[in-house]
Each structure stands twice: as C-alpha cells, then as structure tokens.
Amino acid sequence: MTRFRCAVHIVPRRGILDPQGKAVAGALQSLGFAGTGEVRVGRFLVIDTEAADAEAARRDVTAMCERLLANPVTEDFDIAAVEPA
C-alpha cells in the first residue's frame, strides 16, 4: 500500500443559493474590484489515504465524497489532485 494525498474542492451547485458567495462578491465589488462576477464559497479538503495505486485512491476519495463529504443534492465536488504523500 502507498500513501496518497488527495485534494478535493466542494462547492455549491450552480443555481443553488450561495448567500456567503453573494456577500463576498458584493464586498469585492465595493472594494473596487468591479470586474468581479459570481463567487461560489465552498470547502477545500486534503485527505491522506492508503491505496494500491493512484486510481484506487481516487476511487476511495470519490466514494468518501459521495457518501459523506458532499451533499449530492446541493454540492458538486472535484478531486483536483492525487499524489504520493
């Protein structure tokens, strides 16, 4: 088994109200960042896991997201990286 470090982004789905993102976008615009569009506020997780290979680690982390970490009704997730730890 090899230890892998996995980076996961979880964000509200498009079309789902994101009041925190809306507040951040408004604050950025009031600070003079006029080009700021929609902002989505989510979570970033770094998960260390043991697996036979990178693909097995990705499958395990996908299952973690589907079963616990991300709400399938309101959130999307992306596994940004799977690297040996």
Contacts in CASP RR format, 6 or more apart in sequence:
PFRMAT RR
TARGET T0000
AUTHOR 0000-0000-0000
METHOD contacts of the structure
MODEL  1
MTRFRCAVHIVPRRGILDPQGKAVAGALQSLGFAGTGEVRVGRFLVIDTE
AADAEAARRDVTAMCERLLANPVTEDFDIAAVEPA
1 50 0 8 1.000
1 51 0 8 1.000
1 52 0 8 1.000
2 50 0 8 1.000
2 51 0 8 1.000
2 52 0 8 1.000
2 53 0 8 1.000
2 84 0 8 1.000
3 48 0 8 1.000
3 49 0 8 1.000
3 50 0 8 1.000
3 84 0 8 1.000
3 85 0 8 1.000
4 48 0 8 1.000
4 49 0 8 1.000
4 50 0 8 1.000
4 51 0 8 1.000
4 54 0 8 1.000
4 57 0 8 1.000
4 82 0 8 1.000
4 83 0 8 1.000
4 84 0 8 1.000
4 85 0 8 1.000
5 46 0 8 1.000
5 47 0 8 1.000
5 48 0 8 1.000
5 81 0 8 1.000
5 82 0 8 1.000
5 83 0 8 1.000
5 84 0 8 1.000
5 85 0 8 1.000
6 46 0 8 1.000
6 47 0 8 1.000
6 48 0 8 1.000
6 49 0 8 1.000
6 57 0 8 1.000
6 58 0 8 1.000
6 61 0 8 1.000
6 79 0 8 1.000
6 81 0 8 1.000
6 82 0 8 1.000
6 83 0 8 1.000
7 44 0 8 1.000
7 45 0 8 1.000
7 46 0 8 1.000
7 79 0 8 1.000
7 80 0 8 1.000
7 81 0 8 1.000
7 82 0 8 1.000
8 44 0 8 1.000
8 45 0 8 1.000
8 46 0 8 1.000
8 47 0 8 1.000
8 61 0 8 1.000
8 65 0 8 1.000
8 69 0 8 1.000
8 77 0 8 1.000
8 78 0 8 1.000
8 79 0 8 1.000
8 80 0 8 1.000
9 42 0 8 1.000
9 43 0 8 1.000
9 44 0 8 1.000
9 77 0 8 1.000
9 78 0 8 1.000
9 80 0 8 1.000
10 42 0 8 1.000
10 43 0 8 1.000
10 44 0 8 1.000
10 45 0 8 1.000
10 65 0 8 1.000
10 69 0 8 1.000
10 70 0 8 1.000
10 75 0 8 1.000
10 76 0 8 1.000
10 77 0 8 1.000
11 40 0 8 1.000
11 41 0 8 1.000
11 42 0 8 1.000
11 43 0 8 1.000
11 75 0 8 1.000
11 76 0 8 1.000
11 77 0 8 1.000
12 18 0 8 1.000
12 40 0 8 1.000
12 41 0 8 1.000
12 42 0 8 1.000
12 74 0 8 1.000
12 75 0 8 1.000
12 76 0 8 1.000
13 74 0 8 1.000
13 75 0 8 1.000
13 76 0 8 1.000
16 74 0 8 1.000
16 75 0 8 1.000
18 39 0 8 1.000
18 40 0 8 1.000
18 41 0 8 1.000
20 41 0 8 1.000
21 38 0 8 1.000
21 39 0 8 1.000
21 40 0 8 1.000
21 41 0 8 1.000
22 39 0 8 1.000
24 39 0 8 1.000
24 41 0 8 1.000
25 36 0 8 1.000
25 37 0 8 1.000
25 38 0 8 1.000
25 39 0 8 1.000
26 36 0 8 1.000
28 36 0 8 1.000
28 39 0 8 1.000
29 35 0 8 1.000
29 36 0 8 1.000
45 69 0 8 1.000
47 61 0 8 1.000
47 64 0 8 1.000
48 85 0 8 1.000
49 57 0 8 1.000
49 60 0 8 1.000
49 61 0 8 1.000
51 57 0 8 1.000
51 60 0 8 1.000
54 82 0 8 1.000
54 83 0 8 1.000
54 84 0 8 1.000
57 82 0 8 1.000
58 79 0 8 1.000
58 82 0 8 1.000
61 79 0 8 1.000
61 82 0 8 1.000
62 79 0 8 1.000
65 77 0 8 1.000
65 79 0 8 1.000
66 72 0 8 1.000
69 77 0 8 1.000
70 76 0 8 1.000
70 77 0 8 1.000
END
